[in-house]
Amino acid sequence: FFSVLSLSTLFAQDWAVALKASTLGGNLEVYRSFGDQFNAHVGISYFGLQQDLDESDDYLAKAEVGLMTISALGDFFPFQSSSFRITGGLIFNMNQIDATLTPADEYVVGGDTYTPEDLGDLNANISFNPVAPYIGLGFGNPTGGDSGLGFVFDIGTMYQGVSVVDLTATGLLEPSAAEDQEVLIQDNLNWFKWYPIISLGLTYKF
């Protein structure tokens, strides 16, 4: 009896995949159902952007945003006849921001001329907690119903904690990469402890 029950439970588990666009970038997820009210899914998201910031005659500024996360999440459907769900779990957060400030011209101070090479570069790297809890709400059940295409929508947030700021500099700008400056930038980023996540995707159930 128990062997038959175990086999029936195994074959009742359905699989699905999802391709999403979200505030974490492009996302690919694999779903598995555990009964009518529970799904588990893992996924990976990626997005990259390089941007020249506002430039002046005095300096050049560039920023690179690299978003990469791996998620391990579970869905709970409180109403069996509805696709509404509550989602929670962990996101392994490798998101980071790199910015570089480079002098663009020579400076003359007290009769001495300083070239951009003399002045050096100032670099900032901003990262976050490597493991971030996630909570959210969503609509759509990738493993529900018949095989074929479906849609999902999610809105939630992950707690990524206090930003970790690492400043490095070369040349005459080296004193600018001081610890008190790192703390100042971290304080200015305190509002960014919670990262909003909104996603819309296409699913396929096998």
DRENPAKE-31752 format. One line per 3 residues: number of its first residue (from 0); their letters; for each residue x, y, z of N, C-alpha, C. Coordinates in nm, 3 decimals, always signed. Layout:
N
NUM> A> X:Y:Z:X:Y:Z:X:Y:Z | ... $
//
This chain:
206
0> FFS> +0.084:-0.121:+0.000:+0.000:+0.000:+0.000:+0.087:+0.126:+0.000 | +0.186:+0.127:+0.091:+0.272:+0.245:+0.099:+0.357:+0.262:-0.026 | +0.396:+0.153:-0.088:+0.472:+0.160:-0.213:+0.387:+0.221:-0.323 $
3> VLS> +0.262:+0.179:-0.331:+0.171:+0.236:-0.433:+0.148:+0.384:-0.407 | +0.134:+0.421:-0.278:+0.112:+0.561:-0.243:+0.233:+0.645:-0.280 | +0.353:+0.594:-0.255:+0.476:+0.666:-0.288:+0.489:+0.686:-0.437 $
6> LST> +0.457:+0.583:-0.516:+0.466:+0.594:-0.661:+0.365:+0.693:-0.715 | +0.245:+0.691:-0.660:+0.142:+0.785:-0.708:+0.181:+0.928:-0.676 | +0.243:+0.949:-0.560:+0.290:+1.084:-0.524:+0.400:+1.129:-0.617 $
9> LFA> +0.492:+1.038:-0.652:+0.601:+1.071:-0.741:+0.551:+1.114:-0.878 | +0.458:+1.036:-0.933:+0.410:+1.067:-1.067:+0.314:+1.187:-1.067 | +0.266:+1.227:-0.949:+0.181:+1.346:-0.941:+0.262:+1.474:-0.944 $
12> QDW> +0.394:+1.462:-0.932:+0.479:+1.580:-0.934:+0.503:+1.623:-1.078 | +0.473:+1.749:-1.106:+0.485:+1.804:-1.241:+0.605:+1.897:-1.249 | +0.657:+1.911:-1.370:+0.773:+1.996:-1.396:+0.736:+2.106:-1.494 $
15> AVA> +0.802:+2.221:-1.479:+0.779:+2.333:-1.571:+0.905:+2.420:-1.575 | +0.915:+2.500:-1.678:+1.022:+2.598:-1.689:+0.960:+2.735:-1.714 | +1.034:+2.840:-1.678:+0.984:+2.976:-1.697:+1.096:+3.065:-1.747 $
18> LKA> +1.061:+3.152:-1.838:+1.153:+3.255:-1.888:+1.091:+3.389:-1.853 | +1.165:+3.470:-1.773:+1.107:+3.593:-1.719:+1.195:+3.714:-1.749 | +1.132:+3.829:-1.750:+1.201:+3.958:-1.748:+1.168:+4.023:-1.615 $
21> STL> +1.272:+4.069:-1.543:+1.249:+4.122:-1.410:+1.346:+4.235:-1.379 | +1.329:+4.294:-1.262:+1.420:+4.399:-1.218:+1.556:+4.342:-1.177 | +1.574:+4.211:-1.185:+1.704:+4.148:-1.167:+1.767:+4.109:-1.301 $
24> GGN> +1.696:+4.136:-1.411:+1.746:+4.102:-1.543:+1.666:+3.989:-1.605 | +1.724:+3.922:-1.704:+1.662:+3.805:-1.763:+1.674:+3.688:-1.669 | +1.567:+3.607:-1.660:+1.561:+3.502:-1.560:+1.513:+3.371:-1.621 $
27> LEV> +1.579:+3.261:-1.584:+1.538:+3.127:-1.625:+1.517:+3.044:-1.499 | +1.399:+2.979:-1.487:+1.368:+2.901:-1.368:+1.314:+2.763:-1.404 | +1.338:+2.667:-1.316:+1.285:+2.532:-1.327:+1.196:+2.506:-1.206 $
30> YRS> +1.072:+2.458:-1.231:+0.972:+2.437:-1.127:+0.943:+2.288:-1.110 | +0.909:+2.251:-0.986:+0.859:+2.118:-0.956:+0.748:+2.129:-0.854 | +0.639:+2.062:-0.879:+0.526:+2.067:-0.786:+0.540:+1.960:-0.678 $
33> FGD> +0.483:+1.991:-0.560:+0.475:+1.895:-0.450:+0.331:+1.899:-0.399 | +0.245:+1.835:-0.472:+0.103:+1.841:-0.441:+0.037:+1.961:-0.506 | -0.088:+1.984:-0.465:-0.168:+2.090:-0.528:-0.134:+2.230:-0.477 $
36> QFN> -0.071:+2.239:-0.359:-0.054:+2.371:-0.298:+0.091:+2.416:-0.285 | +0.185:+2.336:-0.333:+0.325:+2.372:-0.314:+0.406:+2.351:-0.443 | +0.490:+2.449:-0.474:+0.591:+2.437:-0.579:+0.727:+2.473:-0.520 $
39> AHV> +0.830:+2.415:-0.575:+0.967:+2.459:-0.547:+1.032:+2.494:-0.680 | +1.116:+2.597:-0.680:+1.181:+2.634:-0.805:+1.317:+2.699:-0.779 | +1.406:+2.674:-0.871:+1.539:+2.736:-0.867:+1.558:+2.812:-0.998 $
42> GIS> +1.638:+2.919:-0.992:+1.655:+3.001:-1.111:+1.784:+3.080:-1.107 | +1.815:+3.136:-1.222:+1.932:+3.222:-1.234:+1.893:+3.346:-1.315 | +1.942:+3.462:-1.270:+1.912:+3.590:-1.336:+2.042:+3.662:-1.368 $
45> YFG> +2.039:+3.738:-1.480:+2.160:+3.813:-1.517:+2.122:+3.938:-1.595 | +2.199:+4.045:-1.568:+2.187:+4.168:-1.646:+2.317:+4.246:-1.631 | +2.366:+4.302:-1.739:+2.488:+4.382:-1.735:+2.472:+4.512:-1.811 $
48> LQQ> +2.531:+4.620:-1.759:+2.521:+4.750:-1.823:+2.646:+4.831:-1.794 | +2.702:+4.892:-1.898:+2.812:+4.986:-1.884:+2.764:+5.123:-1.931 | +2.794:+5.226:-1.853:+2.740:+5.359:-1.883:+2.842:+5.466:-1.851 $
51> DLD> +2.862:+5.559:-1.947:+2.940:+5.679:-1.919:+2.851:+5.776:-1.844 | +2.897:+5.822:-1.729:+2.820:+5.916:-1.649:+2.843:+6.059:-1.700 | +2.781:+6.155:-1.633:+2.798:+6.295:-1.674:+2.947:+6.330:-1.675 $
54> ESD> +2.991:+6.384:-1.787:+3.131:+6.419:-1.801:+3.147:+6.571:-1.801 | +3.261:+6.615:-1.754:+3.294:+6.757:-1.759:+3.433:+6.770:-1.819 | +3.480:+6.893:-1.827:+3.616:+6.914:-1.878:+3.721:+6.866:-1.778 $
57> DYL> +3.679:+6.841:-1.653:+3.774:+6.808:-1.549:+3.794:+6.657:-1.529 | +3.690:+6.576:-1.557:+3.702:+6.433:-1.527:+3.613:+6.351:-1.621 | +3.642:+6.222:-1.625:+3.560:+6.123:-1.694:+3.509:+6.024:-1.590 $
60> AKA> +3.384:+5.988:-1.598:+3.325:+5.896:-1.501:+3.251:+5.785:-1.574 | +3.276:+5.662:-1.533:+3.210:+5.546:-1.592:+3.158:+5.456:-1.482 | +3.047:+5.387:-1.510:+2.989:+5.294:-1.414:+2.953:+5.164:-1.486 $
63> EVG> +2.970:+5.054:-1.417:+2.934:+4.922:-1.469:+2.846:+4.853:-1.365 | +2.725:+4.814:-1.407:+2.632:+4.744:-1.320:+2.628:+4.597:-1.362 | +2.657:+4.509:-1.269:+2.651:+4.366:-1.296:+2.554:+4.299:-1.201 $
66> LMT> +2.440:+4.253:-1.254:+2.339:+4.186:-1.174:+2.344:+4.036:-1.204 | +2.368:+3.956:-1.101:+2.365:+3.811:-1.116:+2.318:+3.750:-0.985 | +2.210:+3.672:-0.992:+2.154:+3.608:-0.873:+2.113:+3.465:-0.905 $
69> ISA> +2.116:+3.383:-0.801:+2.065:+3.246:-0.808:+1.961:+3.232:-0.698 | +1.842:+3.185:-0.733:+1.732:+3.180:-0.637:+1.692:+3.036:-0.606 | +1.649:+3.016:-0.482:+1.592:+2.888:-0.437:+1.466:+2.924:-0.359 $
72> LGD> +1.349:+2.906:-0.421:+1.224:+2.959:-0.369:+1.117:+2.851:-0.360 | +1.017:+2.879:-0.277:+0.901:+2.792:-0.266:+0.772:+2.871:-0.277 | +0.671:+2.813:-0.340:+0.539:+2.875:-0.356:+0.436:+2.802:-0.271 $
75> FFP> +0.350:+2.879:-0.208:+0.235:+2.822:-0.136:+0.107:+2.883:-0.192 | +0.014:+2.797:-0.234:-0.114:+2.839:-0.288:-0.219:+2.822:-0.178 | -0.259:+2.931:-0.111:-0.353:+2.917:+0.001:-0.494:+2.878:-0.044 $
78> FQS> -0.528:+2.907:-0.170:-0.661:+2.874:-0.221:-0.642:+2.780:-0.340 | -0.686:+2.656:-0.325:-0.658:+2.554:-0.426:-0.719:+2.587:-0.562 | -0.826:+2.662:-0.564:-0.892:+2.695:-0.691:-0.838:+2.822:-0.754 $
81> SSF> -0.734:+2.881:-0.694:-0.682:+3.008:-0.743:-0.533:+2.994:-0.773 | -0.485:+3.079:-0.865:-0.342:+3.080:-0.899:-0.264:+3.177:-0.812 | -0.333:+3.244:-0.717:-0.265:+3.334:-0.625:-0.172:+3.254:-0.534 $
84> RIT> -0.051:+3.309:-0.510:+0.045:+3.236:-0.428:+0.131:+3.331:-0.346 | +0.188:+3.275:-0.242:+0.286:+3.342:-0.158:+0.419:+3.273:-0.182 | +0.523:+3.352:-0.209:+0.653:+3.296:-0.243:+0.758:+3.345:-0.144 $
87> GGL> +0.844:+3.254:-0.102:+0.952:+3.290:-0.011:+1.072:+3.201:-0.033 | +1.187:+3.245:+0.016:+1.308:+3.165:+0.002:+1.432:+3.251:+0.010 | +1.537:+3.202:-0.053:+1.667:+3.269:-0.048:+1.716:+3.302:-0.188 $
90> IFN> +1.784:+3.415:-0.199:+1.848:+3.456:-0.324:+1.997:+3.476:-0.296 | +2.078:+3.408:-0.374:+2.223:+3.423:-0.362:+2.263:+3.540:-0.451 | +2.304:+3.648:-0.383:+2.313:+3.780:-0.444:+2.458:+3.814:-0.481 $
93> MNQ> +2.487:+3.816:-0.610:+2.619:+3.854:-0.658:+2.616:+3.990:-0.730 | +2.511:+4.067:-0.707:+2.499:+4.199:-0.768:+2.610:+4.291:-0.720 | +2.662:+4.373:-0.810:+2.762:+4.472:-0.770:+2.766:+4.587:-0.871 $
96> IDA> +2.819:+4.699:-0.824:+2.834:+4.819:-0.906:+2.979:+4.863:-0.897 | +3.038:+4.893:-1.012:+3.175:+4.945:-1.017:+3.172:+5.081:-1.086 | +3.239:+5.178:-1.027:+3.247:+5.312:-1.085:+3.392:+5.359:-1.083 $
99> TLT> +3.431:+5.432:-1.189:+3.567:+5.483:-1.201:+3.564:+5.631:-1.235 | +3.643:+5.708:-1.163:+3.656:+5.852:-1.187:+3.800:+5.879:-1.229 | +3.817:+5.940:-1.349:+3.950:+5.964:-1.405:+3.964:+6.111:-1.444 $
102> PAD> +4.063:+6.181:-1.394:+4.085:+6.320:-1.437:+4.109:+6.326:-1.588 | +4.055:+6.428:-1.653:+4.063:+6.437:-1.798:+4.164:+6.540:-1.846 | +4.216:+6.621:-1.756:+4.304:+6.728:-1.800:+4.411:+6.754:-1.695 $
105> EYV> +4.507:+6.834:-1.733:+4.613:+6.870:-1.639:+4.563:+6.976:-1.541 | +4.626:+6.978:-1.421:+4.597:+7.080:-1.322:+4.726:+7.153:-1.290 | +4.716:+7.285:-1.274:+4.831:+7.366:-1.234:+4.803:+7.420:-1.095 $
108> VGG> +4.888:+7.382:-1.000:+4.872:+7.424:-0.861:+5.005:+7.480:-0.813 | +5.006:+7.608:-0.776:+5.128:+7.671:-0.726:+5.242:+7.668:-0.826 | +5.209:+7.674:-0.953:+5.310:+7.672:-1.057:+5.353:+7.533:-1.099 $
111> DTY> +5.305:+7.430:-1.030:+5.337:+7.292:-1.066:+5.224:+7.233:-1.149 | +5.260:+7.159:-1.253:+5.162:+7.097:-1.342:+5.149:+6.949:-1.308 | +5.024:+6.906:-1.293:+4.996:+6.766:-1.261:+4.914:+6.705:-1.375 $
114> TPE> +4.967:+6.602:-1.436:+4.899:+6.534:-1.547:+4.794:+6.437:-1.493 | +4.703:+6.389:-1.579:+4.608:+6.287:-1.534:+4.678:+6.164:-1.477 | +4.795:+6.129:-1.531:+4.869:+6.015:-1.479:+4.918:+6.041:-1.337 $
117> DLG> +4.959:+6.166:-1.310:+5.002:+6.201:-1.174:+4.885:+6.193:-1.076 | +4.770:+6.239:-1.121:+4.654:+6.243:-1.033:+4.599:+6.104:-1.005 | +4.602:+6.014:-1.105:+4.557:+5.877:-1.086:+4.407:+5.859:-1.106 $
120> DLN> +4.355:+5.746:-1.060:+4.213:+5.711:-1.073:+4.153:+5.685:-0.935 | +4.020:+5.704:-0.926:+3.945:+5.669:-0.807:+3.840:+5.567:-0.847 | +3.842:+5.450:-0.781:+3.750:+5.341:-0.814:+3.665:+5.307:-0.693 $
123> ANI> +3.537:+5.278:-0.720:+3.443:+5.238:-0.615:+3.375:+5.108:-0.654 | +3.374:+5.012:-0.563:+3.301:+4.887:-0.582:+3.196:+4.876:-0.473 | +3.072:+4.852:-0.514:+2.961:+4.841:-0.419:+2.901:+4.702:-0.433 $
126> SFN> +2.897:+4.628:-0.324:+2.838:+4.494:-0.324:+2.743:+4.482:-0.205 | +2.683:+4.361:-0.190:+2.577:+4.345:-0.090:+2.591:+4.209:-0.022 | +2.503:+4.184:+0.075:+2.507:+4.054:+0.142:+2.495:+3.942:+0.040 $
129> PVA> +2.578:+3.839:+0.050:+2.574:+3.732:-0.050:+2.448:+3.646:-0.044 | +2.381:+3.642:+0.071:+2.257:+3.565:+0.084:+2.147:+3.660:+0.129 | +2.039:+3.667:+0.050:+1.931:+3.762:+0.077:+1.797:+3.689:+0.084 $
132> PYI> +1.724:+3.700:+0.196:+1.589:+3.640:+0.203:+1.493:+3.715:+0.112 | +1.397:+3.640:+0.056:+1.298:+3.697:-0.036:+1.158:+3.664:+0.012 | +1.066:+3.759:-0.004:+0.924:+3.737:+0.021:+0.845:+3.812:-0.086 $
135> GLG> +0.741:+3.748:-0.137:+0.662:+3.814:-0.241:+0.529:+3.746:-0.264 | +0.451:+3.808:-0.351:+0.322:+3.757:-0.393:+0.323:+3.738:-0.543 | +0.240:+3.646:-0.591:+0.238:+3.624:-0.735:+0.108:+3.562:-0.782 $
138> FGN> +0.094:+3.560:-0.915:-0.020:+3.496:-0.980:+0.032:+3.406:-1.091 | -0.028:+3.290:-1.102:+0.011:+3.193:-1.202:+0.077:+3.072:-1.139 | +0.039:+2.953:-1.189:+0.096:+2.829:-1.140:+0.158:+2.753:-1.257 $
141> PTG> +0.290:+2.760:-1.273:+0.355:+2.695:-1.388:+0.331:+2.545:-1.397 | +0.310:+2.479:-1.282:+0.292:+2.335:-1.283:+0.145:+2.294:-1.279 | +0.054:+2.390:-1.278:-0.088:+2.359:-1.269:-0.151:+2.339:-1.406 $
144> GDS> -0.265:+2.271:-1.407:-0.341:+2.253:-1.531:-0.275:+2.158:-1.628 | -0.311:+2.174:-1.755:-0.259:+2.087:-1.860:-0.121:+2.132:-1.906 | -0.054:+2.043:-1.978:+0.075:+2.078:-2.035:+0.059:+2.192:-2.135 $
147> GLG> +0.163:+2.275:-2.146:+0.158:+2.384:-2.241:+0.204:+2.515:-2.179 | +0.173:+2.625:-2.250:+0.220:+2.757:-2.213:+0.133:+2.821:-2.105 | +0.196:+2.909:-2.027:+0.124:+2.986:-1.926:+0.200:+3.114:-1.896 $
150> FVF> +0.144:+3.193:-1.806:+0.205:+3.320:-1.767:+0.214:+3.330:-1.616 | +0.316:+3.402:-1.570:+0.331:+3.428:-1.426:+0.367:+3.575:-1.405 | +0.324:+3.625:-1.291:+0.357:+3.762:-1.250:+0.393:+3.760:-1.103 $
153> DIG> +0.501:+3.829:-1.066:+0.546:+3.833:-0.927:+0.583:+3.974:-0.887 | +0.559:+4.005:-0.761:+0.607:+4.129:-0.702:+0.651:+4.099:-0.559 | +0.772:+4.144:-0.526:+0.825:+4.114:-0.394:+0.950:+4.194:-0.367 $
156> TMY> +1.026:+4.151:-0.267:+1.147:+4.222:-0.232:+1.246:+4.126:-0.167 | +1.375:+4.155:-0.185:+1.477:+4.080:-0.113:+1.553:+4.177:-0.022 | +1.590:+4.126:+0.095:+1.664:+4.206:+0.190:+1.813:+4.181:+0.168 $
159> QGV> +1.881:+4.279:+0.107:+2.022:+4.262:+0.074:+2.116:+4.328:+0.175 | +2.059:+4.394:+0.276:+2.138:+4.449:+0.384:+2.213:+4.576:+0.348 | +2.305:+4.612:+0.435:+2.384:+4.733:+0.417:+2.483:+4.715:+0.303 $
162> SVV> +2.496:+4.816:+0.219:+2.590:+4.809:+0.108:+2.733:+4.803:+0.159 | +2.815:+4.724:+0.090:+2.957:+4.714:+0.123:+3.034:+4.795:+0.019 | +3.100:+4.902:+0.062:+3.168:+4.993:-0.029:+3.319:+4.976:-0.013 $
165> DLT> +3.386:+4.957:-0.125:+3.532:+4.943:-0.126:+3.590:+5.047:-0.223 | +3.663:+5.144:-0.169:+3.727:+5.249:-0.250:+3.875:+5.218:-0.266 | +3.923:+5.234:-0.389:+4.067:+5.224:-0.416:+4.105:+5.341:-0.507 $
168> ATG> +4.230:+5.385:-0.495:+4.276:+5.498:-0.575:+4.425:+5.487:-0.599 | +4.469:+5.556:-0.702:+4.612:+5.562:-0.735:+4.656:+5.707:-0.743 | +4.785:+5.729:-0.746:+4.839:+5.863:-0.762:+4.801:+5.957:-0.650 $
171> LLE> +4.786:+6.083:-0.684:+4.753:+6.185:-0.586:+4.611:+6.173:-0.531 | +4.528:+6.095:-0.599:+4.392:+6.073:-0.551:+4.384:+5.965:-0.443 | +4.494:+5.900:-0.414:+4.492:+5.788:-0.321:+4.433:+5.823:-0.184 $
174> PSA> +4.460:+5.942:-0.127:+4.398:+5.975:+0.003:+4.246:+5.981:-0.002 | +4.187:+5.996:-0.122:+4.041:+6.003:-0.133:+3.975:+5.870:-0.101 | +4.052:+5.761:-0.110:+3.997:+5.627:-0.083:+4.011:+5.593:+0.064 $
177> AED> +3.966:+5.684:+0.148:+3.978:+5.666:+0.293:+3.856:+5.593:+0.350 | +3.874:+5.533:+0.466:+3.766:+5.456:+0.527:+3.647:+5.543:+0.560 | +3.670:+5.669:+0.603:+3.557:+5.755:+0.637:+3.473:+5.787:+0.514 $
180> QEV> +3.534:+5.790:+0.395:+3.458:+5.811:+0.272:+3.373:+5.689:+0.238 | +3.428:+5.570:+0.265:+3.350:+5.448:+0.243:+3.227:+5.445:+0.333 | +3.246:+5.484:+0.459:+3.134:+5.487:+0.553:+3.029:+5.589:+0.510 $
183> LIQ> +3.073:+5.703:+0.458:+2.981:+5.807:+0.413:+2.895:+5.756:+0.298 | +2.956:+5.687:+0.202:+2.880:+5.634:+0.089:+2.782:+5.527:+0.137 | +2.827:+5.440:+0.228:+2.738:+5.338:+0.283:+2.617:+5.400:+0.351 $
186> DNL> +2.639:+5.506:+0.426:+2.527:+5.574:+0.493:+2.429:+5.631:+0.391 | +2.481:+5.684:+0.281:+2.394:+5.740:+0.178:+2.315:+5.634:+0.103 | +2.359:+5.507:+0.114:+2.289:+5.396:+0.046:+2.204:+5.314:+0.140 $
189> NWF> +2.180:+5.364:+0.261:+2.100:+5.288:+0.358:+1.959:+5.259:+0.308 | +1.906:+5.344:+0.222:+1.771:+5.325:+0.170:+1.762:+5.204:+0.077 | +1.879:+5.151:+0.036:+1.881:+5.045:-0.065:+1.893:+4.906:-0.002 $
192> KWY> +1.860:+4.894:+0.127:+1.867:+4.763:+0.193:+1.767:+4.663:+0.133 | +1.653:+4.714:+0.091:+1.548:+4.630:+0.032:+1.548:+4.651:-0.119 | +1.563:+4.544:-0.195:+1.566:+4.553:-0.341:+1.431:+4.507:-0.396 $
195> PII> +1.357:+4.594:-0.465:+1.227:+4.555:-0.519:+1.242:+4.464:-0.640 | +1.163:+4.360:-0.643:+1.168:+4.263:-0.754:+1.029:+4.250:-0.815 | +1.019:+4.284:-0.942:+0.895:+4.268:-1.020:+0.931:+4.186:-1.143 $
198> SLG> +0.852:+4.085:-1.172:+0.884:+4.000:-1.288:+0.756:+3.958:-1.360 | +0.770:+3.936:-1.489:+0.664:+3.886:-1.575:+0.725:+3.783:-1.665 | +0.659:+3.666:-1.677:+0.724:+3.562:-1.753:+0.629:+3.468:-1.825 $
201> LTY> +0.690:+3.392:-1.914:+0.621:+3.289:-1.992:+0.667:+3.154:-1.940 | +0.572:+3.062:-1.917:+0.604:+2.931:-1.862:+0.564:+2.820:-1.958 | +0.626:+2.704:-1.938:+0.586:+2.585:-2.014:+0.585:+2.465:-1.921 $
204> KF> +0.470:+2.398:-1.910:+0.457:+2.278:-1.830:+0.474:+2.155:-1.918 | +0.554:+2.061:-1.871:+0.582:+1.938:-1.946:+0.471:+1.835:-1.925 $
//
